[in-house]
């Protein structure tokens, strides 16, 4: 039911009840007033009858009461002091003996006591309601009775007038109530519509001109809307900023509710967990399969914290941290440390390899030096010792130089300064310098340079070191009678340089790793040939510094080809 209807029905109910109460009260007051006036009238008539009945016998009294009853339309009764009826206008003398004694009647009893008696009751002898008034008299009691239909007729006429007035009052009150209800309900309904608009996030239509309570309420609601809009704007800006911040984090962020269901994931967390953009995440306790990670998640939901718990996710290693929230949920942060783990492993391997590479020549040098200090070998033996010591010293010097070069290139303190470099003259110059190596003269060297690839834009010294390291490896592993060929051609936007040898080749499982530092396919043979294990690693970094790429192609027993692609521009 609407507010307008409830207010209208309430007002009409109040007015109707008031009209009914007024009508009933008026009826009772009027009936009582008319009854009192009728009783006074009957009392006057009774006194007249008492005065007229003085000194009359029974026959005279019967004639008198009948004459007066015919004139007034009343019932007149004369009662002796013992309660016996002496005369009655409604009964002849012959029937008076059949009437019961009236001494117990209330009005007669009051008159016998010397007072004016009055009673309103149903008369069994006449069969109607009558108002009876009795007064004391010299002969006993004189009583006059009058039927109430006359009083009732007056009261009915008065009630009709009162009822018409009540109906008119109710109708007038209804019209006033309708107007008042509308004047009250319409502003309230507008306030309701405004509150609903605020709840929907819309701009409310408010009339704040009134000075009454509704106008004050409208102004207060307008202030609430402005404050709420301002607060919501601030919250939205903060939420957007926080979402952008969390979304841009490299660490994965996972938020859950009190039941352990995941409520939010940033892109980094989805990538680490292998979930698509629209994939639903499983509950937090099912995100990780390792026992340690599950225990850490369970401890967070129990109210504790988890810090840097290491978890393996396939090929990745992450650190898991978590903290419980006040509402029973939790926030977890996952940090991918795979690269750090790999770098740590590389660092350990690097330190171990460098130590191993330096330990061997140092051991040789120390051994020969101790021999020379304690013994006095022949001159030719002493010379052999010194040559060996010098060779190992040169090996250590080469290792240190390669390490410094690699460190300089990796730290990007070295930058290429491109210039036009002729490939064939540089390749022959490098090979000529390598001819001093034992056995290199027995290897055939040739070039196959396409006309459009005769020159390449590269750092001259950088390209020289690239060719030196690659050709040095080819010379070391190509047997006498073999061949080393340098080819160059244009391929798309690159100059493709190939250094091919006819050595033993490299097994396929080793090809992806030959550009790693200190990686050797045959460590014993590499050390025997004097390699440091850093040459191809330096080549890879130099080529990539030029914006190019390098790869190795090999067939066992047929040789190896190192392919270098340098951009033409």
Protein Blocks (a to p, Z undefined) as FASTA:
>chain_A
ZZklmmmmmmmmmmmmmmmmmmmmmmmmmmmmmmmmmmmmmmmmmmmmmmmmgopafklm
mmmmmmmmmmnopacddddfkopafbdfkbcfklmmmpccfklpmklmmmmnopacdddd
ddfklopacdddddddfklpacddddfklmmmmmmmmmmmmmmmmmmmmmmmmmmmmmmm
mmmmmmmmmmmmmmmmmmnopacdddfkbmbfklmmmmmmmmmmmmmmmmmmmmmmmmmm
mmmmmmmpmbdcddddfkopafbdcfklmmmnopafklccddfklmpmbfklmmmmmmmm
nopacehiacdehjaccdddddddfkopacdddddfklmmmmmmmmmmmmmmmmmmmmmm
mmmmmmmmmmmmmmccdfklmmmmmmmmmmmmmmmmmmmmmmmmmmmmmnomaccddddd
dfklmmmmmmmmmmmpghklmpccdddddfklmbccddfklmmmmmmmmmmmmmmmpcgh
iacddddddehjbccdddddfbebjafklmmmmmpghiafblmlmmmnopahlmmmmmmm
mmmmnopacdddddehiapcddddddfZZ
